[in-house]
């Protein structure tokens, strides 16, 4: 993934900064309710379910899949399309990808590999939403998730770390039989530009900047069943890192090393 080191700016910076960091706002309270309601898929921004009885009620209030981006409800898409732009804020990011996916694709019939990816996407999305995060995107065998005050509250770093460990458990890591799919995860916190990108035909919420690249590199460096968390993210989350394995990693394309701690889940 390549992203600009200098975030874009625009006339809506202050509006977006207030919107994205208002951890106790109405949007955050509504999302806390929506994410507890059963049924998937759901809007990646407000988490309202699109299916079942709740989906029928939501459609009355414009909470149905947008024709321009079915991953968001019409109400949320219209909002970000109208207020196109973003701002640099403190954000926590989670990247998780499947280990040895190329070998799996060679070994498995294409239909089975597709089913495996679908299962991973579904399991990962459920964990992210359960921890008050948002799915930025699925890229091949990788999921990218965002955690910031609007969705996750002020403890967004802690929620991101909880989600990362939840991803390991959801994929079977720590179980006696082993994982049904091996993944490695990276978690990082820091400033990033967050906002709406695209044009009239396609607009989405994403994060851009150096910290996004760092998180992607961490996920690539993590072993199967491992979460690599930057020391900064651990500090923001209030983690006690005493006794944890510390590493100083040289990340591809970067001059500075990244100080991280390694987390795993215990066998059950």
Buried (B, 14 or more C-beta within 10 A) or exposed (E): EEBEEEBBEEEBBEBBBEBBBEBEBEBBEBBEEBBEBEEEBBBBBBBBBBBEEBBEEBBEEBBBBBEBBBBBBBBBBBBBBEBBBBBBBBBBBBBBBBBEBEEBBEEEEEEEBEEBBEBBBEBBBBBBBBBBBBBBBBEEBBBBBBBBBBBBBBBBBBBBBBBBBBBBBBBBBBEEEEBBBBBBBBBBBBEBBBBBBBEEEEBBBBBBBBBBBBBBBBBBBBEBBBBBBBBBBBEBBEBEBEEEEEEEBEBEEEEEEBEBBBBBBEEE
